[in-house]
């Protein structure tokens, strides 16, 4: 937990690239792509790592819907 690994660097690079494309077409809010990408990656980590512990009374599909909403609102212009 003290440093990023190669996989995380690759995921971040892909996110930053996609966010840059979203900036270009106006589908992603303005801001530093690297910072926004880090925010997205941190949110995703929480959902991916902990989703299995949060399914009491909800389904993973419900959690996927919540993640989709979170990301849509976070990235919206």
N, C-alpha and C positions, 0 to 999 in steps of 0.2 A: 503493500500500500504506500510505499515511499516514492515510487516512480512509475511512469507509464511504460508499458511494454510495446513491442513492435506492433502487435495486433491493435492496440489502442491508438498508436500513431497512425496506422493505416485507416482505421475507422474515422479518426478525426480528420485526416486529409480528405477522405471521401465526403464527409459532411461539409467541410469547408468549401470544397469544389461545388457541391450541390447548392449550398447556400449562396455562393457567388453567382451561380446560374439563376437562382431565384431573385437575387438582387437585379440582375440584368433584365429579367422579364417582368419584374415588379411584383412577383408572387410572395416574396419574403421581405419583411420589414427591413428598413435600413439599419445599419450597425456594423460593427467589426465582425466579419465572418468567422474569424478564429475564436472570438469570445462567444458568439452565438453557438458555434459548433461545440464548444466545450460545455455550454449549458445544456444543449441537447444530449450530448454523450453522458453527462452526469445524470440527467433524468432517466435516460434509457438504462443505465447501469442499475438504478434502483428498481425499476420495473423488472428487468431481466433477472436480477439476483434474488429479489424478494417476492416476486409474484406468487410463487408456490406457498408462501407462508400467509398469504392474504386472501385465500380462496374460501374461507369459511363464510358461507352465506352468499358468495358471488362466484361467478365462473371466470376462467381465464379470458374468455371472450369479453366479459364485462370489463375486465381490467384493460384489455386491448382497446376497447372503446374509450375508456378514460384516458389512456395514453394518447390516442389519436386526437382527442379533444384538447388535451394539454398542449400537444405539439402544434396543432392547428392554431390555437390562440397565441401561443408563444411566438410563432413565426409569422403570423398575419401582419400584413402591412398596415 
